[in-house]
Amino acid sequence: MKEKTAANVPIVTAFSFEAGKLSMMTGGTPPKRSPIWIGTHNGTFHCDEVVACFMLKQLDEYKNAEIFRSRDNKALEEKCDIILDVGGVYDHAKKLYDHHQQTFKETFSSVRPEVSEDFNVIRLSSAGLVYCHYGERVIQSILQREKGIQLSPENLQLAFIQIYRNFINELDAIDNGVPMFEGVEPIYKITTHLSARIGKLNPSWQETGVDIEDRFRQAMDTAGREFVDNVVEVSCSWIAARDHVREALENAKSVHPTGEILVLKNFCPWKSHLFDLEKEYKVEGVPKLVVFNDGTSWRVAGVPVTPSSFLGRKFLPTPWRGLRDDELCEKASIKDLVFIHHNGFIGGAKTEEAAMLLAKKSIEWTEEQ
């Protein structure tokens, strides 16, 4: 529904970011056209269009764009070069990116099937639409500015998928009101709570005299910082970890003939990488335990059935669970053990030798023993 002035004229609002200042223009007639305008709806803002606007402004063609907020479709169409989250049309060729129309069914996998078929349940929001069409360029632009680097095509695709998985997918799901669970495992994970925090930047019903366009700017700053941090973390840390997991997987049969034990020479986040690489090497479900040094001692960790599950493919032997130090060493007939968690998903040792013995005995253990 359009907001109305006392004279029943649709409210339109435009602003730009210049030298950190917000310039405002309101009225019934769109201000004179600037070189580039990004259009979205006015009134209460949501995380999806806030992030979508931020992403576009990372690109050369939109970095100096001004943002025009209105629900007057005629004003938006006359003024804007690209329109997000309003207008009732999705048409990439015309740079129209709304997702509220009843006919809209697009998901990440339907828009970018050549990239991944894993995201075919949650419909896209305006953030997801912009990310699908411009995300790779946004990532490269941020990395060039923040770190002076560019990703290879292979690593860019990995980063593109992971950033959707751990950041944008959550925004799409929440904006579309998707329940987290349809069964035991979640359909998506809430890892940032960004949608809720951006929502709180809107004026409350008790606040008066608040400049909502200034709040929109604050929302873009808040969401933008988190998005940039996520892009840098995924591109510079998460991808680097993949090489370590790949090496461990390639060497698995030299550790144990079954290939069920992986040894990480450098500790790093390994779960999501392992599940992807298992598919690549056609050994899905084979790795059972991972041995690594966490910086203080050696660990033997069970591989979960999914990256976020508490259920394991094979955990440490039941009779040893919950034991520590000498009692554990005696029971397992392995010296230098420290503990085994009472659920059996992880154990600790003082030395690599002890950790390896624990892993090998666990792999060969049957619960009938």
Stockholm file with secondary structure:
# STOCKHOLM 1.0

chainA/1-369         MKEKTAANVPIVTAFSFEAGKLSMMTGGTPPKRSPIWIGTHNGTFHCDEVVACFMLKQLDEYKNAEIFRSRDNKALEEKCDIILDVGGVYDHAKKLYDHHQQTFKETFSSVRPEVSEDFNVIRLSSAGLVYCHYGERVIQSILQREKGIQLSPENLQLAFIQIYRNFINELDAIDNGVPMFEGVEPIYKITTHLSARIGKLNPSWQETGVDIEDRFRQAMDTAGREFVDNVVEVSCSWIAARDHVREALENAKSVHPTGEILVLKNFCPWKSHLFDLEKEYKVEGVPKLVVFNDGTSWRVAGVPVTPSSFLGRKFLPTPWRGLRDDELCEKASIKDLVFIHHNGFIGGAKTEEAAMLLAKKSIEWTEEQ
#=GR chainA/1-369 SS CCCBCTTCCBCEEEEEEETTEEEEEEESSCCCCCSCEEEECCSSCCHHHHHHHHHHTTSTTTTTCEEEEESCHHHHHHHCSEEESCSSCEEGGGTEECCCSTTCCCBHHHHCTTTCSSCCSSBCCHHHHHHHHHHHHHHHHHHHHHHSCCCCHHHHHHHHHHHIIIIIHHHHHHHTTCCSBSSSSBSSCCCSCHHHHHHTTSCCTTCCSCCHHHHHHHHHHHHHHHHHHHHHHIIIIIHHHHHHHHHHHHTHHHHCTTSCEEECSSCCCCHHHHHHHHHHHTCTTCCCEEEEECSSSEEEEECBSSTTCSCBSSCSCGGGTTCBHHHHHHHHTCTTEEEECTTSSEEEESSHHHHHHHHHHHHHCCTTC
#=GC SS_cons         CCCBCTTCCBCEEEEEEETTEEEEEEESSCCCCCSCEEEECCSSCCHHHHHHHHHHTTSTTTTTCEEEEESCHHHHHHHCSEEESCSSCEEGGGTEECCCSTTCCCBHHHHCTTTCSSCCSSBCCHHHHHHHHHHHHHHHHHHHHHHSCCCCHHHHHHHHHHHIIIIIHHHHHHHTTCCSBSSSSBSSCCCSCHHHHHHTTSCCTTCCSCCHHHHHHHHHHHHHHHHHHHHHHIIIIIHHHHHHHHHHHHTHHHHCTTSCEEECSSCCCCHHHHHHHHHHHTCTTCCCEEEEECSSSEEEEECBSSTTCSCBSSCSCGGGTTCBHHHHHHHHTCTTEEEECTTSSEEEESSHHHHHHHHHHHHHCCTTC
//
